[in-house]
Structures are given as structure tokens and as C-alpha cells.
Amino acid sequence: MIYDPEACGGEGKDFQTMGWHSLVPNEAKYLQAGYRQHFYWYAQADDGRTWPGPFGPVNTLIAAFSGCLGIGINPSYKEVGNA
């Protein structure tokens, strides 16, 4: 989730969401360009290891997604992050 009022202002509640990028071992992926000060992340390996980031827990969609917070609803979600 990225604070991005330019892309997701108004009904989008100022936050852009995207998720579940698949990476192979040692692969890097650049997800967002720009000046963003707030970026929340969570990662999960096939073996179950996780990297929850400093915030949470939050609900996230199970399938790959990209959109704005508050626009559209998908009932398939799970809770991730720090408790």
C-alpha cells in the first residue's frame, strides 16, 4: 500500500494498493518510482517464511491485485503482518 493521493484521491482514500508479485530466488523487483514517504509491505516465501514489515496486521487480497483503497471489494482476503 502506497500513499498516493494523485492516483487514488477521493473515493480511493489516497492509498494505492498492489500485491502478490512472484519472484524467483535472488530476483529483485522495483515496484514504485517517485517521492513516496509511506510504503507498507509484506512478503511470504513458498516455505512459509514471512517478512511482515513494521506495520499491521492488515487485510490483503489473496490473488494478485492493483487498485485504490476503498474502491472495489473482493471477499477473498487474509490477515498479514505484525500482530
Phi and psi restraints in degrees (range 20) as a CNS / XPLOR table:
assign (resid 1 and name C) (resid 2 and name N)
       (resid 2 and name CA) (resid 2 and name C) 1.0 -126.2 20.0 2
assign (resid 2 and name N) (resid 2 and name CA)
       (resid 2 and name C) (resid 3 and name N) 1.0 131.3 20.0 2
assign (resid 2 and name C) (resid 3 and name N)
       (resid 3 and name CA) (resid 3 and name C) 1.0 -68.8 20.0 2
assign (resid 3 and name N) (resid 3 and name CA)
       (resid 3 and name C) (resid 4 and name N) 1.0 111.9 20.0 2
assign (resid 3 and name C) (resid 4 and name N)
       (resid 4 and name CA) (resid 4 and name C) 1.0 -148.2 20.0 2
assign (resid 4 and name N) (resid 4 and name CA)
       (resid 4 and name C) (resid 5 and name N) 1.0 75.8 20.0 2
assign (resid 4 and name C) (resid 5 and name N)
       (resid 5 and name CA) (resid 5 and name C) 1.0 -64.4 20.0 2
assign (resid 5 and name N) (resid 5 and name CA)
       (resid 5 and name C) (resid 6 and name N) 1.0 -22.2 20.0 2
assign (resid 5 and name C) (resid 6 and name N)
       (resid 6 and name CA) (resid 6 and name C) 1.0 -67.6 20.0 2
assign (resid 6 and name N) (resid 6 and name CA)
       (resid 6 and name C) (resid 7 and name N) 1.0 -42.2 20.0 2
assign (resid 6 and name C) (resid 7 and name N)
       (resid 7 and name CA) (resid 7 and name C) 1.0 -85.8 20.0 2
assign (resid 7 and name N) (resid 7 and name CA)
       (resid 7 and name C) (resid 8 and name N) 1.0 -30.2 20.0 2
assign (resid 7 and name C) (resid 8 and name N)
       (resid 8 and name CA) (resid 8 and name C) 1.0 -132.5 20.0 2
assign (resid 8 and name N) (resid 8 and name CA)
       (resid 8 and name C) (resid 9 and name N) 1.0 35.8 20.0 2
assign (resid 8 and name C) (resid 9 and name N)
       (resid 9 and name CA) (resid 9 and name C) 1.0 -70.3 20.0 2
assign (resid 9 and name N) (resid 9 and name CA)
       (resid 9 and name C) (resid 10 and name N) 1.0 172.7 20.0 2
assign (resid 9 and name C) (resid 10 and name N)
       (resid 10 and name CA) (resid 10 and name C) 1.0 67.8 20.0 2
assign (resid 10 and name N) (resid 10 and name CA)
       (resid 10 and name C) (resid 11 and name N) 1.0 -123.1 20.0 2
assign (resid 10 and name C) (resid 11 and name N)
       (resid 11 and name CA) (resid 11 and name C) 1.0 -62.9 20.0 2
assign (resid 11 and name N) (resid 11 and name CA)
       (resid 11 and name C) (resid 12 and name N) 1.0 -20.6 20.0 2
assign (resid 11 and name C) (resid 12 and name N)
       (resid 12 and name CA) (resid 12 and name C) 1.0 -77.2 20.0 2
assign (resid 12 and name N) (resid 12 and name CA)
       (resid 12 and name C) (resid 13 and name N) 1.0 -1.7 20.0 2
assign (resid 12 and name C) (resid 13 and name N)
       (resid 13 and name CA) (resid 13 and name C) 1.0 57.9 20.0 2
assign (resid 13 and name N) (resid 13 and name CA)
       (resid 13 and name C) (resid 14 and name N) 1.0 24.1 20.0 2
assign (resid 13 and name C) (resid 14 and name N)
       (resid 14 and name CA) (resid 14 and name C) 1.0 71.8 20.0 2
assign (resid 14 and name N) (resid 14 and name CA)
       (resid 14 and name C) (resid 15 and name N) 1.0 3.6 20.0 2
assign (resid 14 and name C) (resid 15 and name N)
       (resid 15 and name CA) (resid 15 and name C) 1.0 -121.0 20.0 2
assign (resid 15 and name N) (resid 15 and name CA)
       (resid 15 and name C) (resid 16 and name N) 1.0 129.9 20.0 2
assign (resid 15 and name C) (resid 16 and name N)
       (resid 16 and name CA) (resid 16 and name C) 1.0 -92.2 20.0 2
assign (resid 16 and name N) (resid 16 and name CA)
       (resid 16 and name C) (resid 17 and name N) 1.0 139.3 20.0 2
assign (resid 16 and name C) (resid 17 and name N)
       (resid 17 and name CA) (resid 17 and name C) 1.0 -121.1 20.0 2
assign (resid 17 and name N) (resid 17 and name CA)
       (resid 17 and name C) (resid 18 and name N) 1.0 146.2 20.0 2
assign (resid 17 and name C) (resid 18 and name N)
       (resid 18 and name CA) (resid 18 and name C) 1.0 -156.4 20.0 2
assign (resid 18 and name N) (resid 18 and name CA)
       (resid 18 and name C) (resid 19 and name N) 1.0 154.3 20.0 2
assign (resid 18 and name C) (resid 19 and name N)
       (resid 19 and name CA) (resid 19 and name C) 1.0 -169.7 20.0 2
assign (resid 19 and name N) (resid 19 and name CA)
       (resid 19 and name C) (resid 20 and name N) 1.0 164.9 20.0 2
assign (resid 19 and name C) (resid 20 and name N)
       (resid 20 and name CA) (resid 20 and name C) 1.0 62.4 20.0 2
assign (resid 20 and name N) (resid 20 and name CA)
       (resid 20 and name C) (resid 21 and name N) 1.0 65.1 20.0 2
assign (resid 20 and name C) (resid 21 and name N)
       (resid 21 and name CA) (resid 21 and name C) 1.0 -89.5 20.0 2
assign (resid 21 and name N) (resid 21 and name CA)
       (resid 21 and name C) (resid 22 and name N) 1.0 126.4 20.0 2
assign (resid 21 and name C) (resid 22 and name N)
       (resid 22 and name CA) (resid 22 and name C) 1.0 -88.1 20.0 2
assign (resid 22 and name N) (resid 22 and name CA)
       (resid 22 and name C) (resid 23 and name N) 1.0 132.0 20.0 2
assign (resid 22 and name C) (resid 23 and name N)
       (resid 23 and name CA) (resid 23 and name C) 1.0 -127.2 20.0 2
assign (resid 23 and name N) (resid 23 and name CA)
       (resid 23 and name C) (resid 24 and name N) 1.0 147.8 20.0 2
assign (resid 23 and name C) (resid 24 and name N)
       (resid 24 and name CA) (resid 24 and name C) 1.0 -90.8 20.0 2
assign (resid 24 and name N) (resid 24 and name CA)
       (resid 24 and name C) (resid 25 and name N) 1.0 161.9 20.0 2
assign (resid 24 and name C) (resid 25 and name N)
       (resid 25 and name CA) (resid 25 and name C) 1.0 -52.0 20.0 2
assign (resid 25 and name N) (resid 25 and name CA)
       (resid 25 and name C) (resid 26 and name N) 1.0 136.0 20.0 2
assign (resid 25 and name C) (resid 26 and name N)
       (resid 26 and name CA) (resid 26 and name C) 1.0 70.8 20.0 2
assign (resid 26 and name N) (resid 26 and name CA)
       (resid 26 and name C) (resid 27 and name N) 1.0 5.0 20.0 2
assign (resid 26 and name C) (resid 27 and name N)
       (resid 27 and name CA) (resid 27 and name C) 1.0 -83.0 20.0 2
assign (resid 27 and name N) (resid 27 and name CA)
       (resid 27 and name C) (resid 28 and name N) 1.0 142.0 20.0 2
assign (resid 27 and name C) (resid 28 and name N)
       (resid 28 and name CA) (resid 28 and name C) 1.0 -114.8 20.0 2
assign (resid 28 and name N) (resid 28 and name CA)
       (resid 28 and name C) (resid 29 and name N) 1.0 149.5 20.0 2
assign (resid 28 and name C) (resid 29 and name N)
       (resid 29 and name CA) (resid 29 and name C) 1.0 -137.1 20.0 2
assign (resid 29 and name N) (resid 29 and name CA)
       (resid 29 and name C) (resid 30 and name N) 1.0 127.6 20.0 2
assign (resid 29 and name C) (resid 30 and name N)
       (resid 30 and name CA) (resid 30 and name C) 1.0 -90.4 20.0 2
assign (resid 30 and name N) (resid 30 and name CA)
       (resid 30 and name C) (resid 31 and name N) 1.0 115.8 20.0 2
assign (resid 30 and name C) (resid 31 and name N)
       (resid 31 and name CA) (resid 31 and name C) 1.0 -96.8 20.0 2
assign (resid 31 and name N) (resid 31 and name CA)
       (resid 31 and name C) (resid 32 and name N) 1.0 -31.5 20.0 2
assign (resid 31 and name C) (resid 32 and name N)
       (resid 32 and name CA) (resid 32 and name C) 1.0 -149.1 20.0 2
assign (resid 32 and name N) (resid 32 and name CA)
       (resid 32 and name C) (resid 33 and name N) 1.0 128.4 20.0 2
assign (resid 32 and name C) (resid 33 and name N)
       (resid 33 and name CA) (resid 33 and name C) 1.0 -93.5 20.0 2
assign (resid 33 and name N) (resid 33 and name CA)
       (resid 33 and name C) (resid 34 and name N) 1.0 164.3 20.0 2
assign (resid 33 and name C) (resid 34 and name N)
       (resid 34 and name CA) (resid 34 and name C) 1.0 113.2 20.0 2
assign (resid 34 and name N) (resid 34 and name CA)
       (resid 34 and name C) (resid 35 and name N) 1.0 -161.4 20.0 2
assign (resid 34 and name C) (resid 35 and name N)
       (resid 35 and name CA) (resid 35 and name C) 1.0 -104.4 20.0 2
assign (resid 35 and name N) (resid 35 and name CA)
       (resid 35 and name C) (resid 36 and name N) 1.0 13.7 20.0 2
assign (resid 35 and name C) (resid 36 and name N)
       (resid 36 and name CA) (resid 36 and name C) 1.0 -57.9 20.0 2
assign (resid 36 and name N) (resid 36 and name CA)
       (resid 36 and name C) (resid 37 and name N) 1.0 131.4 20.0 2
assign (resid 36 and name C) (resid 37 and name N)
       (resid 37 and name CA) (resid 37 and name C) 1.0 -93.8 20.0 2
assign (resid 37 and name N) (resid 37 and name CA)
       (resid 37 and name C) (resid 38 and name N) 1.0 -20.7 20.0 2
assign (resid 37 and name C) (resid 38 and name N)
       (resid 38 and name CA) (resid 38 and name C) 1.0 -119.9 20.0 2
assign (resid 38 and name N) (resid 38 and name CA)
       (resid 38 and name C) (resid 39 and name N) 1.0 123.5 20.0 2
assign (resid 38 and name C) (resid 39 and name N)
       (resid 39 and name CA) (resid 39 and name C) 1.0 -146.6 20.0 2
assign (resid 39 and name N) (resid 39 and name CA)
       (resid 39 and name C) (resid 40 and name N) 1.0 116.8 20.0 2
assign (resid 39 and name C) (resid 40 and name N)
       (resid 40 and name CA) (resid 40 and name C) 1.0 -104.8 20.0 2
assign (resid 40 and name N) (resid 40 and name CA)
       (resid 40 and name C) (resid 41 and name N) 1.0 135.4 20.0 2
assign (resid 40 and name C) (resid 41 and name N)
       (resid 41 and name CA) (resid 41 and name C) 1.0 -140.6 20.0 2
assign (resid 41 and name N) (resid 41 and name CA)
       (resid 41 and name C) (resid 42 and name N) 1.0 160.0 20.0 2
assign (resid 41 and name C) (resid 42 and name N)
       (resid 42 and name CA) (resid 42 and name C) 1.0 -152.7 20.0 2
assign (resid 42 and name N) (resid 42 and name CA)
       (resid 42 and name C) (resid 43 and name N) 1.0 136.2 20.0 2
assign (resid 42 and name C) (resid 43 and name N)
       (resid 43 and name CA) (resid 43 and name C) 1.0 -131.8 20.0 2
assign (resid 43 and name N) (resid 43 and name CA)
       (resid 43 and name C) (resid 44 and name N) 1.0 147.6 20.0 2
assign (resid 43 and name C) (resid 44 and name N)
       (resid 44 and name CA) (resid 44 and name C) 1.0 -140.8 20.0 2
assign (resid 44 and name N) (resid 44 and name CA)
       (resid 44 and name C) (resid 45 and name N) 1.0 130.6 20.0 2
assign (resid 44 and name C) (resid 45 and name N)
       (resid 45 and name CA) (resid 45 and name C) 1.0 -89.7 20.0 2
assign (resid 45 and name N) (resid 45 and name CA)
       (resid 45 and name C) (resid 46 and name N) 1.0 161.2 20.0 2
assign (resid 45 and name C) (resid 46 and name N)
       (resid 46 and name CA) (resid 46 and name C) 1.0 -58.6 20.0 2
assign (resid 46 and name N) (resid 46 and name CA)
       (resid 46 and name C) (resid 47 and name N) 1.0 -29.2 20.0 2
assign (resid 46 and name C) (resid 47 and name N)
       (resid 47 and name CA) (resid 47 and name C) 1.0 -83.7 20.0 2
assign (resid 47 and name N) (resid 47 and name CA)
       (resid 47 and name C) (resid 48 and name N) 1.0 2.1 20.0 2
assign (resid 47 and name C) (resid 48 and name N)
       (resid 48 and name CA) (resid 48 and name C) 1.0 98.3 20.0 2
assign (resid 48 and name N) (resid 48 and name CA)
       (resid 48 and name C) (resid 49 and name N) 1.0 -11.0 20.0 2
assign (resid 48 and name C) (resid 49 and name N)
       (resid 49 and name CA) (resid 49 and name C) 1.0 -63.2 20.0 2
assign (resid 49 and name N) (resid 49 and name CA)
       (resid 49 and name C) (resid 50 and name N) 1.0 147.8 20.0 2
assign (resid 49 and name C) (resid 50 and name N)
       (resid 50 and name CA) (resid 50 and name C) 1.0 -132.1 20.0 2
assign (resid 50 and name N) (resid 50 and name CA)
       (resid 50 and name C) (resid 51 and name N) 1.0 155.3 20.0 2
assign (resid 50 and name C) (resid 51 and name N)
       (resid 51 and name CA) (resid 51 and name C) 1.0 -128.1 20.0 2
assign (resid 51 and name N) (resid 51 and name CA)
       (resid 51 and name C) (resid 52 and name N) 1.0 93.4 20.0 2
assign (resid 51 and name C) (resid 52 and name N)
       (resid 52 and name CA) (resid 52 and name C) 1.0 -82.9 20.0 2
assign (resid 52 and name N) (resid 52 and name CA)
       (resid 52 and name C) (resid 53 and name N) 1.0 -9.1 20.0 2
assign (resid 52 and name C) (resid 53 and name N)
       (resid 53 and name CA) (resid 53 and name C) 1.0 73.2 20.0 2
assign (resid 53 and name N) (resid 53 and name CA)
       (resid 53 and name C) (resid 54 and name N) 1.0 177.3 20.0 2
assign (resid 53 and name C) (resid 54 and name N)
       (resid 54 and name CA) (resid 54 and name C) 1.0 -86.1 20.0 2
assign (resid 54 and name N) (resid 54 and name CA)
       (resid 54 and name C) (resid 55 and name N) 1.0 -2.3 20.0 2
assign (resid 54 and name C) (resid 55 and name N)
       (resid 55 and name CA) (resid 55 and name C) 1.0 -121.7 20.0 2
assign (resid 55 and name N) (resid 55 and name CA)
       (resid 55 and name C) (resid 56 and name N) 1.0 162.4 20.0 2
assign (resid 55 and name C) (resid 56 and name N)
       (resid 56 and name CA) (resid 56 and name C) 1.0 126.2 20.0 2
assign (resid 56 and name N) (resid 56 and name CA)
       (resid 56 and name C) (resid 57 and name N) 1.0 -177.2 20.0 2
assign (resid 56 and name C) (resid 57 and name N)
       (resid 57 and name CA) (resid 57 and name C) 1.0 -76.4 20.0 2
assign (resid 57 and name N) (resid 57 and name CA)
       (resid 57 and name C) (resid 58 and name N) 1.0 158.9 20.0 2
assign (resid 57 and name C) (resid 58 and name N)
       (resid 58 and name CA) (resid 58 and name C) 1.0 -135.8 20.0 2
assign (resid 58 and name N) (resid 58 and name CA)
       (resid 58 and name C) (resid 59 and name N) 1.0 160.6 20.0 2
assign (resid 58 and name C) (resid 59 and name N)
       (resid 59 and name CA) (resid 59 and name C) 1.0 -92.4 20.0 2
assign (resid 59 and name N) (resid 59 and name CA)
       (resid 59 and name C) (resid 60 and name N) 1.0 138.1 20.0 2
assign (resid 59 and name C) (resid 60 and name N)
       (resid 60 and name CA) (resid 60 and name C) 1.0 -134.8 20.0 2
assign (resid 60 and name N) (resid 60 and name CA)
       (resid 60 and name C) (resid 61 and name N) 1.0 155.5 20.0 2
assign (resid 60 and name C) (resid 61 and name N)
       (resid 61 and name CA) (resid 61 and name C) 1.0 -70.9 20.0 2
assign (resid 61 and name N) (resid 61 and name CA)
       (resid 61 and name C) (resid 62 and name N) 1.0 151.9 20.0 2
assign (resid 61 and name C) (resid 62 and name N)
       (resid 62 and name CA) (resid 62 and name C) 1.0 -80.5 20.0 2
assign (resid 62 and name N) (resid 62 and name CA)
       (resid 62 and name C) (resid 63 and name N) 1.0 -41.3 20.0 2
assign (resid 62 and name C) (resid 63 and name N)
       (resid 63 and name CA) (resid 63 and name C) 1.0 -87.7 20.0 2
assign (resid 63 and name N) (resid 63 and name CA)
       (resid 63 and name C) (resid 64 and name N) 1.0 164.4 20.0 2
assign (resid 63 and name C) (resid 64 and name N)
       (resid 64 and name CA) (resid 64 and name C) 1.0 -56.2 20.0 2
assign (resid 64 and name N) (resid 64 and name CA)
       (resid 64 and name C) (resid 65 and name N) 1.0 144.3 20.0 2
assign (resid 64 and name C) (resid 65 and name N)
       (resid 65 and name CA) (resid 65 and name C) 1.0 -155.1 20.0 2
assign (resid 65 and name N) (resid 65 and name CA)
       (resid 65 and name C) (resid 66 and name N) 1.0 160.1 20.0 2
assign (resid 65 and name C) (resid 66 and name N)
       (resid 66 and name CA) (resid 66 and name C) 1.0 -157.7 20.0 2
assign (resid 66 and name N) (resid 66 and name CA)
       (resid 66 and name C) (resid 67 and name N) 1.0 128.3 20.0 2
assign (resid 66 and name C) (resid 67 and name N)
       (resid 67 and name CA) (resid 67 and name C) 1.0 178.9 20.0 2
assign (resid 67 and name N) (resid 67 and name CA)
       (resid 67 and name C) (resid 68 and name N) 1.0 -154.8 20.0 2
assign (resid 67 and name C) (resid 68 and name N)
       (resid 68 and name CA) (resid 68 and name C) 1.0 -121.5 20.0 2
assign (resid 68 and name N) (resid 68 and name CA)
       (resid 68 and name C) (resid 69 and name N) 1.0 140.7 20.0 2
assign (resid 68 and name C) (resid 69 and name N)
       (resid 69 and name CA) (resid 69 and name C) 1.0 -58.8 20.0 2
assign (resid 69 and name N) (resid 69 and name CA)
       (resid 69 and name C) (resid 70 and name N) 1.0 132.6 20.0 2
assign (resid 69 and name C) (resid 70 and name N)
       (resid 70 and name CA) (resid 70 and name C) 1.0 90.2 20.0 2
assign (resid 70 and name N) (resid 70 and name CA)
       (resid 70 and name C) (resid 71 and name N) 1.0 -4.1 20.0 2
assign (resid 70 and name C) (resid 71 and name N)
       (resid 71 and name CA) (resid 71 and name C) 1.0 -117.0 20.0 2
assign (resid 71 and name N) (resid 71 and name CA)
       (resid 71 and name C) (resid 72 and name N) 1.0 116.6 20.0 2
assign (resid 71 and name C) (resid 72 and name N)
       (resid 72 and name CA) (resid 72 and name C) 1.0 84.0 20.0 2
assign (resid 72 and name N) (resid 72 and name CA)
       (resid 72 and name C) (resid 73 and name N) 1.0 146.8 20.0 2
assign (resid 72 and name C) (resid 73 and name N)
       (resid 73 and name CA) (resid 73 and name C) 1.0 -134.6 20.0 2
assign (resid 73 and name N) (resid 73 and name CA)
       (resid 73 and name C) (resid 74 and name N) 1.0 132.6 20.0 2
assign (resid 73 and name C) (resid 74 and name N)
       (resid 74 and name CA) (resid 74 and name C) 1.0 -125.7 20.0 2
assign (resid 74 and name N) (resid 74 and name CA)
       (resid 74 and name C) (resid 75 and name N) 1.0 119.5 20.0 2
assign (resid 74 and name C) (resid 75 and name N)
       (resid 75 and name CA) (resid 75 and name C) 1.0 -71.3 20.0 2
assign (resid 75 and name N) (resid 75 and name CA)
       (resid 75 and name C) (resid 76 and name N) 1.0 -8.7 20.0 2
assign (resid 75 and name C) (resid 76 and name N)
       (resid 76 and name CA) (resid 76 and name C) 1.0 -88.3 20.0 2
assign (resid 76 and name N) (resid 76 and name CA)
       (resid 76 and name C) (resid 77 and name N) 1.0 94.9 20.0 2
assign (resid 76 and name C) (resid 77 and name N)
       (resid 77 and name CA) (resid 77 and name C) 1.0 -141.2 20.0 2
assign (resid 77 and name N) (resid 77 and name CA)
       (resid 77 and name C) (resid 78 and name N) 1.0 167.2 20.0 2
assign (resid 77 and name C) (resid 78 and name N)
       (resid 78 and name CA) (resid 78 and name C) 1.0 -142.6 20.0 2
assign (resid 78 and name N) (resid 78 and name CA)
       (resid 78 and name C) (resid 79 and name N) 1.0 159.2 20.0 2
assign (resid 78 and name C) (resid 79 and name N)
       (resid 79 and name CA) (resid 79 and name C) 1.0 -90.7 20.0 2
assign (resid 79 and name N) (resid 79 and name CA)
       (resid 79 and name C) (resid 80 and name N) 1.0 132.8 20.0 2
assign (resid 79 and name C) (resid 80 and name N)
       (resid 80 and name CA) (resid 80 and name C) 1.0 -135.4 20.0 2
assign (resid 80 and name N) (resid 80 and name CA)
       (resid 80 and name C) (resid 81 and name N) 1.0 164.6 20.0 2
assign (resid 80 and name C) (resid 81 and name N)
       (resid 81 and name CA) (resid 81 and name C) 1.0 102.0 20.0 2
assign (resid 81 and name N) (resid 81 and name CA)
       (resid 81 and name C) (resid 82 and name N) 1.0 -173.0 20.0 2
assign (resid 81 and name C) (resid 82 and name N)
       (resid 82 and name CA) (resid 82 and name C) 1.0 -71.9 20.0 2
assign (resid 82 and name N) (resid 82 and name CA)
       (resid 82 and name C) (resid 83 and name N) 1.0 142.8 20.0 2
